[in-house]
Amino acid sequence: MTTTLAEEINFDGLVGPTHNYAGLSEGNLASARNKDSVSRPREAALQGLAKMNRLRALGLSQGVLPPQERPAIGWLRSALSLKGDDCAVWAEAWEASPHIARAAAAASSMWAANAATISPSADSDDARLHATVANLQTMLHRSLEAPSTERALRRLMVDDTHFAVHAALPANEALSDEGAANHMRLCAEPGAPGVEIFVYGRRAGDLRAGFPARQTLEACASIARAHQLNADRTIFALQSAQAVEAGAFHNDVVAVAHDNVLFHHERAFADRDALYAEIRARAKGLFDPVFVEVKAADVSLEDAVSSYLFNSQLLRLPGDKALTLIAPREVCENNRTASVAQQLTAAPNAAIGHVEYVDVRESMRNGGGPACLRLRIVMTPAERAAAAQGSFLDDALSQKLSAWINMHYREELAPEDIRDPNLVGETRTALDALTQILPLGSDFYPFQRT
């Protein structure tokens, strides 16, 4: 089989200046547990940048996605029918509805795995790279993100001969979509045709007790059609209700895939055996799938969720036969997950041969591990050349971003600090400066256009 030379590039979301712990995400246990803690925005952003640079040091390409404007003053004006200057709107929003104000200050776009669903050109009938922006309609604070996410992806993928960026699906419970966090791809290599797996928690109209299942089958099917995927290489798999109730609000909390390897918890899927059989059938002639399952007897769902063992980046480093797992430090701090990680790499001819630990503790405390922070985009050389070049991390860009973070970010944000009217001007000054570092243009943010 002839394949096109391509590489998977991780585009990480920069942590925004308003990174805080508001506990807004129902079903996200870490978010709830750390509600109203003091956050460290500068440290959070530098931790994210350090992870990006570590992947570069390992020989991988790395991209950067910008944070969104927060507080979202324009949205607050519309949502709460507020008038006055921007600082007055921010102050009044806190008085009128603190919950809505906190949603407007969330830095949750940092978790770029929820930005969109990506299908590489090798899988689509029109041979273009497709991206569908996630509507994130289940949670108020995340539902604000789609317009700015679409704008960012269109600035990155500017050439419609190579790229097709689709707007978010209509925001309603029937088409609830959380992006790449509920999407996996298996293949022989990035440039080869693959099998795309969409994981959903419910069908439109389904009612369930407990934590919300955020992804619908109907949303998955709509995206697959928009991306012009081959039905013979597309799978729709039901997430285990048990996993959702344990705090796996997205599939990537209990499963991750790369190349031909699917690494998952025993209770990630409603019917594991049926999923295995379907993967084998659809992969026939393309690649031999490898399943690496962690038994519940070795790691409970509770330990998987608290450590984010599976919310790790699974990668193939240049020249390596085995994959590398980029895991949060919390995995090695939990005896059970640390033991499993050691066993994975010790096995003869192991599919996962290495585990490397990174510190993203500020993100972890809000419920997002290494995998949450990145959007995976497979690009051919021609597609990479057609993309906005200033979005790819190199030494010079890394140094500029580090200096920008240290100049503009607060060291700490306590809950009472978030309502500070000065935060509006501070964040806008920071984001305006960022548009002179990343290829965004001087009209990227809403405040720049008004």
N, C-alpha and C positions, 0 to 999 in steps of 0.2 A: 504493500500500500504506500502510495506517495503522500507525504505529509508536508505541510508548510512550516518552515522554521518559525517558531513562535515562543514567547515566554509569558509566564504568569507574573504580572506586576501587582504588588500590593500597594494600593493607594490608601494611606492612613489619614484619618481625620485629625486635624490639629485640634487639640483641646482648647476651648474658648476661654476668654478672660472671666466669664461668669460661672465657671465650674463650681457647683455647690451641691449640697446634699439635702434636697427638698423632699425626698421620699415620695415622688410622684407616680412611680410605676408599679401598679398593682400586679402582684405575681412575681415581682423581682425581689427576692428575699434580702439580698444585700442592700438594695435601695431602701427597703423598709427598716432594716436593722440599723442603718447609719443615719436615719433621718435627723436633721437639725444638728449634725456634727459640724465642726469647723473644717472647711475644706482648704486646700492649698493649691490654688490655680496655677501658680508659677511652677511648682514642683510637678503637678500633673502634666502640664504641657512639656516640660523638659523630660519627664519619664517617657512620654509618647515619642518625642524626638529621638531619645536615646535608643528606643526599640527599633525605630526606623534605621538608624545608623548602624545598629548591630546587624540587621539583615543585609545592609549594604556591605558591611565588612565580611560577611559570609559569602559574598559574591552574587547577591541577588539585586535586581533592579527594584527601585522603590519610588513611589509617587506620593504626592501630598494633596489633600483636599482642604479647603479653607473652612474655618468655623463660620457659623451664621451670626447675623446681627442679633444680639441679645443685650438688654431687654428689647423685645419686639414692640416698639412703641407704636408703630403704624397699625399693627394688628390690634393692640389694646384700644386705640382710638376707635376703630371700627367695632370691635367686639363689645366694648362697654359704653360706646357713644360718649366718649370723653372729649373735652375741648381744652384749649390752653396750650402753652408751650410744652415741649417734650418733658422737661423735668416736672412740670405741674401734672401732666398726664400720668407719669410714673408714680408720683406721690398720691394722686387721687385713686389710682388703680389699687394701691395697697390698702387704702381706706375702704374702698367699695368692695373689693373681693381679693383678699390676700392669696387665695388658692390660684386664681386666674393670673394674678401678678407673678406668682412664683413659676407658673407654667411658662410665662412669657420671658423668664430669665434663665430657663434651663439651657445648659450647654450640651444637650444630648446628641446634637449632630456629630459630636466627636466619634460616636459609634457608627462608623461608615459602613459596616456590614448591613445596616438597615437602610442605607441610602437608596439602593436600587437592586434589581436583579439583572445580572449580566449573562449574555450568551455570546460566546466567541463566534467569529465568522465561519469557522470550520463546521459549526452546527446548523447554521441558518441557510435557508434555501436561496436567499439573495446574496450570500457570501459577504454580508456586512456584519460588523460587531453591533449587537443590539443591547440597549440599556433601557429598562423601564423603571422610572422613579417610583419608590414606595409611597403609598398614601399614609401609612402609619396612623390610621384613623382610630385605633383602639384607645390610645392615650392622648389626652388633650395636648400636653407639651410637645409630643412628637408629631402631632398632626399639623403643626405649624411649619414643618420643615420642607415639605415637598416643593413649593415654588423656588426656594433658594437652592435646593439640591438640583433641580432641573437646570437652573441657571448655571451652576457650577459645572455640571456635566457637559452642558453645551459649550461652555468656554474651554473645557478640556478636549472634547471630541468635536472639533469644529468643521470637519470635512464630511459632508453627507454622502460622498461617494464611498467612504469607508465605514461610517458610523450612522446608526439610527437611534436617536435618543427619543424615547416615548414619554409623554407626560404621565403622571400618576393616574391610576384608575379612579373613577368617581369614589369619593370618600363616604362609604356606608358599610354597614355590617356585612352585607352580602359579598362585597368585594374587598374585604379587609386584607391588606398586604403589608408584610414587614420586610420585604426585600431579600437580599442574599443570605440573611441569617436562617432562612428556611429553604435554601436551595443548595444543592451539591452537584458536582460534575465528576464523572469518572471517565478516564481515557487512557490510551497508551502513552501519550505525551501531549503537552499543551496544544500543539498545532494539528493534532489528529482529530477526526470526528469522535465525539464522545457521547455518553449517555447522561442526560440531565435529569436530576431527581428533584422534584418539587415536593416538599413536605408540608402538609396542612394539618390543622387541628380540628377543623369542623367543616361542615357544609353550610351554605347560606340558609339562614332560618333556624339552624340548630340552637337549642337552648341547653345550657349545662350549668350546674352549680359549681362553686369554687372559683378558682382563678380563670381569667379569660383565655380561651384559645384564640390567638390573634390572627391566624392565617386561614383563609377559606380555600376550599378546592376550586371554587369558581374563579377566584383571583388567579390562582396558579394556572388554570386552563386558559384564561384570557391572555396572560403573559406569554405562555407557550405559543399561542396562535400569533400574537403580535410579533414574536421573534422568529416566526416562520420555521419552527423546529420540526424535524422529522418525527412523526408520531411513533415510528418504530424504535426511536432512540430516546423516548421521553417517558418518564415514570412519575406517577402521582402516588405518594405514600402517606398514610395516616400516622400522625404522631401519637405516641402512647399517652392516654389521658393520665396515667400514673406519673409520667414524667412532667406533664404540665402542673399537676398538683404538688409535685415536689419542688417546683420553682424553675423548671425548664421552660421559660416563657417563649424561647425560640429553640428551634431544633439544634442550632449550633452550640447549645449548652450541653447537649448529650451526644453529639455526633459531628465528625468532620471528615472530609474526603480530600484526597489529592492523587493525581494520576490514577492508578488502578486500585488504590487502597481506600477502603472505608473503615474508619476507626470509630467505634461507637459503644455506648453502654447497652447492656443486655435488654434494658427496658426502654430504649429510645423510641421504638416503633411498635405500633399496634400489632403487626404481624411480621415479625422478623423473617420467618421462613419463606413467606410469600414474596417479600421484598428481595431476598437473596435469589430466589428462583427467577424473578422477573429481571433482575440485573444480569444474571448469567445468560438468560435468553436474549436480551437486547444487546449484550456486549459480544455475542458470538461473532467471530470473524474480525472483531476489532481489538480486543484485549482480553486477558484472563483476570477477572476481578479477584482481589484479595480482601478478605473480611477479618478485621482484628476486633474481636468483641471482648469487652471487660465484663465479667460476671458480677451480678449484684451481690453474690456472696463475698467477693473480693473488694468491691467498692460500691457502697450503697448509693442510691440516687442522691441522698442528702449530702454525702461526701463529694460526689461528682459535682453537685451544684455549688457547694461552699468553696471547693478548691478550683473549680473551672478546669478540671483535667481535660475535658473535651473542647472547651472554648479556647483552644490553643491553635497556633498556626502549624499546619502540616505542610512541609516543604521538601523539595528535592534540591539539595545543594549541588552546585556544578561538580560533575565527576563522581558523585556518590550513587551507589546502587540502592542503598537503603534511604528511607525518608528521615527527616529530622523534625522533631516536635518542639516548637517554641512555646514553652509553658510558663504560666505565671509562677512566681516564687511560692505562692500558696500551695502549689502541688507538692513541693518537697517539704513543706511544713506540716503536711498531713501524713501520718504514718502509713495509712492504707494506700493513698494515691502515690506516695513516694515509692512504696514497695512495688506497686504495679508498674510504674514507670521504669524502675530498675529491671523488673522481669521482662518487660517488652524488649529492651535493648540487649539483654543478655541471651536471649534465645538464638539458637543457630539460624543463620540466614533470615534474620528478623526483618520484617517489612519496615518497621520503625527502628532504625539503628542507633539513633542519638536523641537525647533530650537536652535542650538548653533552656535555662531559666532566665526570665527577664523580670524586672521590677516595674510593674504598672499598678502599684498598690492604690493610688488615688482613683484610678478608673475602676479597679476591682471593688472598692468600697461602695461604688455606685452601681455595681452589677454588670461590669463589662470587662472581659479578659482580653488577651492579645488578639483573638479572632474577631471580637466585636469592633476593634479599633480600625479594621482594614476592609476595604472593598477590593476583591480580587478581579483583575481585568486581564484576560489573555489577549496579547497583542502580537500581530505579525510585525516584522520590521517595517513594512510599508505603513501599517496603522500607527506604529509608534512615531514614525517620521511625520505623519499627518496630525498627530496630537500636539497640544500646546507644550512646547519643549520646556518652558520654565516651571512646569509642574513636576518634573522628575528631580529627585533629590540628588545633589552632589555636594562636595565639600563646601563650595562657595555658598550654595543655598542654605545648607545646614548652619553655617556660621551666621548668616544673616538672620535666620529664624531664631537661633539661640539668643542673639543680641536683642532681637525684637521682643521676645518673651521676657527677657530679664529687664528690659526697659519699661514695658507696659503692663505687666501682670502684677496683681497684688500677691503678697506672700500668703495671706490668709483671707478667707471670707467666712465670717460667722453669720448665722441666720439674720441677725439684725443689720448686718452690713449690706445685705442685698438690696434693701429698700433705700439706701443712700442715693439721693439724687445725683451726686457726683459720678456714680457708676455709669450713668448714661453717656456723659461726655468722655469719660475715661475709655470706655470700650469703643466708642466711635473713633476716637483719636488712634487707638491701636489698630482697628480694622482699616481705617483709611491708610495708615502706614503700610499695612500688609498688602494692599492692592498695588503698592509700588515695589513689592518683593515678588509676589506671585503674579502670573499673567492673567489677571482678572479684569483689568480695565478700571477706569476711574468712576464708572457708573454701576459697579457690581452690587453694592449694598443699597438697601432702600434709602438710608439717610443721605447717600451720595446723590440720589436721583431727585430728592425733594429739597 
